[in-house]
Amino acid sequence: HLRECLMASEEYLATRGTPKTLEDLQKHDIFSWLSPEHPADRLTLLNGAEWQFTPRVQSADVHALRRIASMGMGLAYV
């Protein structure tokens, strides 16, 4: 099993701010991994609940999503 998380570059967070709440996340572009285990439009929270969102991009290529995040284009849920 892999632990999924949100990733962003330091530059992106310095410019756009670090989200602290789900309401904050709504202000960010999220690029989501097409996981074989769950839908790409739901973020699993630490308490096990799910938060539904509309991903800006969905991809099965986790490396491409990490690259997008490293370029400061948004948050990657991988």
N, C-alpha and C positions, 0 to 999 in steps of 0.2 A: 504494500500500500504506500502511496505517496501522499504527503501532506500538501494540500493546495493552499496558496496564499496570493495576496496582492503584491505586485512588485512595481517599483517606480524608480527612476533615476533621482539622484540628489538634486540635480538641476531642476527637474520637473517639480519636485516638492517645494523647492525654494521659490519657484515662480508661482505655482498654482496653490500652494498650501498643502499641508498634510491633513487628509481627512481624519476626523476623530469620531464622527457619527455616521449613521446611514444616510442622514440628510446631506451631510458633506459629500458623500460618495456620489450623490445624484448630480453634483456639479462637475463631475469628472468623466472623461471618456474612458471606458473600460473595454479592454481587448480580452476576449475570453477563449480559453482552451476548450475544444470539443472533446471532453473527457468521455471515455467509454462507460464511466460509472454514474454520471449524473448530467442533467441538462446544462447547457452552456449559459443559460439565462438565470441561473440561481447561484448565489454565493452562500456557502455553508458557513454559518457563524460558529464561534467557539462553543456556544451552548447547545449546538446541534440543530438549531432552527435554521431556516433558509430565508434569504432575502432575494426577491425577484427583481431583475433589472433588465434593461435593454442594452446588450453589448453593442459597441460601435463596430467591432469586427469579431468574427468567430473563426477559429482556425484549428485544425488538427495538428498543426506544426508548432509545438510548444517553443521551439528555438526561435522561430520567427516572431512570436509574441514577446519573448524575452528581449529580442533585438529591438522591437518597436518601443518597448518600455525603456531600454537603455538609451535610446535616441531622444527621450524626453517627450514622446508623443502622447503619453497617457499612462494609465495603470493597466498592468497585465495580470489577469487572474489565471495563474498557472499552477 
